[in-house]
Each structure stands twice: as structure tokens, then as C-alpha cells.
Amino acid sequence: MSYKTIAASRQDRALQDRVIAATVQEAWAGGPAGDTAYGQNVRASEANAVTMIYPVCSASDVEAAYASALAAGNPDPGGDETAVTDGQILGAVQGRWPADEVPV
């Protein structure tokens, strides 16, 4: 893992767009994610989906795939669906979706 790679991927506009698309899709998909407070915030404004970018970019498989693409000289690792796959992005979005707090 490299913080430099995470920082670079976080600034990659194509990857940002893909993460936002996955996040908004999950919020509107009709499953339990859309019923959470976070899901409702994303549904109210897709701008709220940007908070998922760092969690996705720091996911170990996403970071490793992005780093590998950079090392191979890929000029568009965030936009290349063979470098960072939609499945990796979706898995990271689903795995990092904030749960509602349970009252104690």
C-alpha cells in the first residue's frame, strides 16, 4: 500500500466519476443501502457521494490495481476498466457503505 498511490487515485477524475456512479447507483438500487442515512443523503444530492472516494481509493485491491497500472505506464488507470474493474469499485463501495448508528 502506498499513500502516494491513494492520493494520486483520489485525484483521478475518471476514477472519481466511476466511484460516484457506483455510489449513486447503490443508493437508488432499491436495496438496504438506499434506506440508510447515507443513502438518503446521496439520493438527495449526488455531490454527497464524493465522501466515498477516499474509502474506495484506499481499498487494498483498488490501490494495488491502480499502482500496478501506473507502474505499467497506463496513461488512464482510473478510466481503464481493465486496470481498476467495476467489480472492485462496487465491492469497495458496498463494503464501506456507512451503516446507520444503532441507538444504545
CORLINGI-V597148 format. One record per residue. SS is DSSP state (hx for helix, st for strand, lp for the rest). Layout:
BEGIN
ss
SS
SS
END
This chain:
BEGIN
ss
lp
lp
hx
hx
hx
hx
hx
hx
hx
hx
lp
lp
hx
hx
hx
hx
hx
hx
hx
hx
hx
hx
hx
hx
hx
hx
hx
hx
lp
lp
lp
hx
hx
hx
hx
lp
hx
hx
hx
hx
hx
hx
hx
hx
lp
hx
hx
hx
hx
hx
hx
hx
hx
hx
hx
hx
hx
lp
lp
hx
hx
hx
hx
hx
hx
hx
hx
hx
hx
hx
hx
lp
lp
lp
lp
lp
lp
lp
lp
lp
lp
lp
lp
lp
lp
hx
hx
hx
hx
hx
hx
hx
hx
hx
hx
lp
lp
lp
lp
lp
lp
lp
lp
lp
END
